């Protein structure tokens, strides 16, 4: 399990730049950033090296930010790797609310999911590892 920062960002010129400058001043390094947008605002999701510092810095600058626990799972970087992970999650009765990929390292990729169900139990971790996947912890990202 890792921590993700979610920011509700007004869809105005320069607002995303202001967010990134805030994180830079807090010495926070982003590993991933994804944006879902509507006409009025964006939903920015961030994976970073220090989510607590990021949240504190963003809130201090009046950004509407929250912290959410998500699953980051290392997946074989090959055709069908994600399909196999999704089959494993389905077999564990885990429902994916949203997801994205934020990194690939040679033969491995990392998929991030907000999962409802029993994603963070010892049994789920064991079954994912047994199927050849590696659930990551915050310290594994560095």
Secondary structure in CASP SS format (residue, H / E / C, confidence):
PFRMAT SS
TARGET T0000
AUTHOR 0000-0000-0000
METHOD secondary structure of the structure
MODEL  1
X C 1.00
X E 1.00
X E 1.00
X E 1.00
X E 1.00
X E 1.00
X E 1.00
X E 1.00
X E 1.00
X E 1.00
X C 1.00
X C 1.00
X C 1.00
X C 1.00
X H 1.00
X H 1.00
X H 1.00
X H 1.00
X H 1.00
X H 1.00
X H 1.00
X H 1.00
X H 1.00
X H 1.00
X H 1.00
X C 1.00
X C 1.00
X C 1.00
X C 1.00
X E 1.00
X E 1.00
X E 1.00
X E 1.00
X E 1.00
X E 1.00
X E 1.00
X E 1.00
X C 1.00
X C 1.00
X C 1.00
X E 1.00
X E 1.00
X E 1.00
X E 1.00
X E 1.00
X E 1.00
X E 1.00
X E 1.00
X C 1.00
X C 1.00
X H 1.00
X H 1.00
X H 1.00
X H 1.00
X H 1.00
X H 1.00
X H 1.00
X H 1.00
X H 1.00
X H 1.00
X C 1.00
X C 1.00
X C 1.00
X E 1.00
X E 1.00
X E 1.00
X E 1.00
X E 1.00
X E 1.00
X E 1.00
X E 1.00
X E 1.00
X E 1.00
X E 1.00
X E 1.00
X E 1.00
X C 1.00
X C 1.00
X C 1.00
X C 1.00
X H 1.00
X H 1.00
X H 1.00
X H 1.00
X H 1.00
X H 1.00
X H 1.00
X H 1.00
X H 1.00
X H 1.00
X H 1.00
X C 1.00
X C 1.00
X C 1.00
X E 1.00
X E 1.00
X E 1.00
X E 1.00
X E 1.00
X E 1.00
X E 1.00
X E 1.00
X E 1.00
X E 1.00
X E 1.00
X C 1.00
X C 1.00
X E 1.00
X E 1.00
X E 1.00
X E 1.00
X E 1.00
X E 1.00
X E 1.00
X E 1.00
X E 1.00
X C 1.00
X C 1.00
X C 1.00
X C 1.00
X C 1.00
X H 1.00
X H 1.00
X H 1.00
X H 1.00
X H 1.00
X H 1.00
X H 1.00
X H 1.00
X H 1.00
X C 1.00
X C 1.00
X C 1.00
X E 1.00
X E 1.00
X C 1.00
X C 1.00
X H 1.00
X H 1.00
X H 1.00
X H 1.00
X C 1.00
END
